């Protein structure tokens, strides 16, 4: 088995050396910069595709080039760099992590998985990715791309085979390399470019002879079923001339401290026909819109000019409501 592992590893690295994309966080960097670039890119990539992240990453790094500047930047300025990427808790955690690194770690990332996991926003996947990419340690982070490569390689289909625990065990098939940083990125790249969710490019894949799914001509990927929770909200629109009232959200865990329309959670309404549907994190969000007249003051509120939305830092959710109101 050891032989197979090293053959797989060498095939994957050979493919990567000849096919990798020139991503901005993959440049030749000093160790200090490698740590910082890995930290920022991995936070951005947690819920977002590479193509979307590249311009955001370049813009972010240009103006916030190191841990010190990230730890000190004002929140409203920082959010502007993240606007449109969504999942804003990521960038808040990124800043908190930078502040801890500034204060306790001499502006460097700790190089053990246990210490990394104590930092805000760094869980299993991101800690493994940092250990491999920034520190060249033999860790394989399990992102969606690498999971898919393992599932296809071993033709894993049954519910017990596709659990996170079993995939963690199964990644041993991939072995490891002294070029751990390149190897982790090679596996992600293979999943992203070749072993795609639909229409995988098998004839360009270095693992074609080792792949059980290819032998069976069965490329369907089965995902572990995680049910989204249905929630219902009443959103109130207060309008004055061309201006709309928004509040700073201190009530809900999603979109925390961002500007949203005033809203409250309600029980399931009888008529959902007019509800707008959003998917936020693990929630299926159904929003009923109601135009209301303002009676008295609402705390943490401000009037936003709908003809100048680009002047404000607004989450995508709020912008989508504005788009809907324009059509209505």
N, C-alpha and C positions, 0 to 999 in steps of 0.2 A: 504493500500500500504506500510505503514511504516513497518508493520509486515513482508511482503514479502521481503523488502529490508534487514532487519536484519537477516532473515533466509538465504537469498542468501549469505550475508557477512560471516556469521558463517560457512556455508557449504564450502565456498571457502577457508577460513582461516584454517579450519580443514584439508581439502585436502592438502593445502600448507605445513602445519606443518609436514605432514607425507610423502610428496613427493618431497619437494624442492631439487634442485641441490646444492651441496656445492660450490658455486662460490666464488672466492677469495675476491670480494668486499662485500660479505655477512658475513664475519667473525665477531666475537664480537670485537668491536673496541672502542677506546675512541672517544668522540664527534669530536675532531679536525681531527682525522684520518678518521672517517666516512664521514665528509664533503669532504675531499680530495679524498678519494677512490670513492665516489659517483660522484664527478666532473669529474675525469679522466675516469671512466668506462662509464659514460653517454656520454661523448664526443666520445669515441671510438665506442660506440654502436649506434651512430646516423645513420650510414649507413651500419653497419656490424653485422654479426651474432655472437651470444654469443661464439660458439665453436672457431671461428676465433680469437675473442678478447682475450680469456683467456691467451694464452702464451704471447701476446703483453702486456697485462696489468701487468702480473707478472714481466716481464722483465723491463718495464717502472718504476714500483713502487720500484723495487729493487735498481735501480740506481738513480731515481729521487723521493725521498721518501716524499717530502713535497712541499708546496707552494714556500718557499724560494728557494729551488734548482731548481724548475721549472722556476721561474721568472728570474733566472740568467744564465741558460744553453745556450750555443751558438747554433744558429739556425741549423747549419750543423750537430751538434751532435744530437740535438732533432729530426731532420728529419730522422736520421738513426733508431731511435726507432719506427718510424711510417712507415718505408719503407714496402710497400706491403699492408698497410691498405687503401691506396688511399684517395681521398677527403682531400688533404693536408691542405686546408684552415682551417680544424677543429683543427689541432695541432697548427697552427699559432695563431688561436683565443684562444686556451687553454693557450698558453704562455702569450698572451696579457692580458687575464683575470687574470692569476697568478700575473702579474706585477701590475695590478690595486689593487688586494687584498693585495699584499705586501705593496703598497704605502698608500692606503686609508682605508683598513679594518682590519689592524692588522693581516693579513694572515688568515682571516676567511671569510667564505661565508656570504653575507648578508642574513637575514632570512625573507625577504618579496619578494613577487613575482615581484613587480614593480622594486625593486633594482636589482634583479637577471637578469631581462630582459634587463637592461642597459649594462650588461657585454657582451663583444664580443663573438659571437657564441652561445649565450643562447637565445633561442626563447621560444615560447609557451610550447612546449613539454618538453624541458630540464628544464625549470624553474619549471614546475609542478612536474617533477620527483624528482628534488632536494628538493623541499618543502616537498614532501611525504617521500622520502627515507632518506634524511639526517636530516630533522627536525621533522619527525613524525607528519606533519600537514595533515589535511583531504583533500588532493588533489588527483585526479586520472589523471595521465598523459595518453594522448591518443596516444599510439604507435600502430603499425600495429596489434600486438597481441591483445591488449585490444579492438581495433575497431572491430576485427573479432569476439571476444566473444559477444560484444553488437549486432552486425549484426545478428549473429546466434540465440542468445537468443530471440531477438525480431522479427526475420525473416524479416530484412530490405532489400528491393530489389529495390524499385523505385528510380529514379535519385534524387528526392527531399529528400528521406529518408536517402540516403548514403552521403549527403554533410557533410563537417566538422562541420558546424553549428548545423545540426540536431544530429550528433553523440555526440557533446558536451552536447546538451540538454538531449539526451537519456541516457547518462552515470549516470543520477540520479537514474535509476533503480538499480544500483549496491550499492547504499547507501554509508556509510562510517563507519570507525571503529576507536576506540581509538588506535588500533595498525595500524595506517595509513601507516607506513613504510613497515611493513610486508604485508599489504593489497594491496598496489600498486604493490609490487613485486609478490604477489600471483596471481594477475590478469594477469600480463605479463607472468608468468610461465604457467598458465592455457592455455593461447593462444599458447605459444611456444611448450608445451609438449602434450596437449590433443586436444585443438580446432585448430588443424593444418589446413593450407590452403586446403590440399587434404587429404582424408582418416582420418577425425577426429576420435579420439578414444572415441566415445560417451559413451560406456559402462564403461569407467573409469572416466567419468566426474561427478563431484558433482552436476551439474546443469541439469542433464538429464531430471528430472521431470518438470523443469521450462522452458525448451527450446522449443520455437515454431518451430524452424527448425527441431528439432528431431521429434516432433509430426507430422510434415508434410513430414518427410523423404526427406527434400530438403536442402542440405548442400552447394550448390553453393554460392560462395562469389562474389558479384558484386562490382567492384571498381569504384570510381569516375574517369571518363576518363580525363586524362591530356595528351594532345597531345605533343609528343616530337618534338622539332624544328629540321628540316633538315638543316645541314650546310655542306659546302664543302671546302676542304683545299688542297693546293698543298704543299707537303712536299719534300724538296730537300735533297738529300744524297750526301755529299762530302766525298770521301774516299781517304786515303793516306796509302798505304801498308795495315796494319791491323787496322788502326785507322780511326775513323769517327768524323766528326765535329758536336759538339752539341753547342747550345746556351742557355744562361740563359733566361728563358721566362719572359719578362717584358711587353709583348704586349697583351696577352690574359688573361682574368679573370680566366679561368681554368688553373690548374697546374702553378699558379703564382710563379715566382722566382725559378722554378725547371728546370732541364736540359732537353731540348727537341731538336729534329732535327729542323733546320730552316724551317719555314712554313708560309704560308699566306692564308688568306681566299679568296676564288674565287667564281664566280657564278657557277651555276650548269653546269657541263660539259656534252657534248653530249653523251660520252661513260662512263658509270659508272661500266662497267663489271669488270674493274681491281681495282676499289676502295676498300680500306679496310674500314670496318665498326666498329665504336666504339660507345659505349653509355656512355657519360660522363654527370653527373647531368641530366638536362632535355633536353639534346641535342643528336640528332642522327648525329654522326660525320662521314662524308665520306672523306677518305684521299686518294689522288692520289700521288703515289711516283714517283719521277723523279731523275735520277742520273745526277749530274751536275759537271762542272769543276769550280774550285774556281778562281774567278777573283777579286783580291784585298782582303782586310781584312774585316772580319765580326765582329762587336763589340760584347762584352760579350760572346765570343766563346772560346771553348777549344777542343782539340783532345782527344778522349776517345779510349782506347785500348779495342777492342771488345772481346779479350780473357781474360780480367780481369774485367768484369762488376761488380763483387761482391765488388770490391774496391770502387765503386762509389755509391752515393745516387741517385738513378734514380727512377722516377715514373713508375708505371706499364705500362703506355701508351708507354713510350720510350723503355722499355724492350720488349714489344710486337713487336715494329717496328724492333728491333734487331733480335728477333726470326724469323720474316718474312724474313729479309734480309739473314739470315743463310740458310733458305730453298730455297731462290730464286736462 
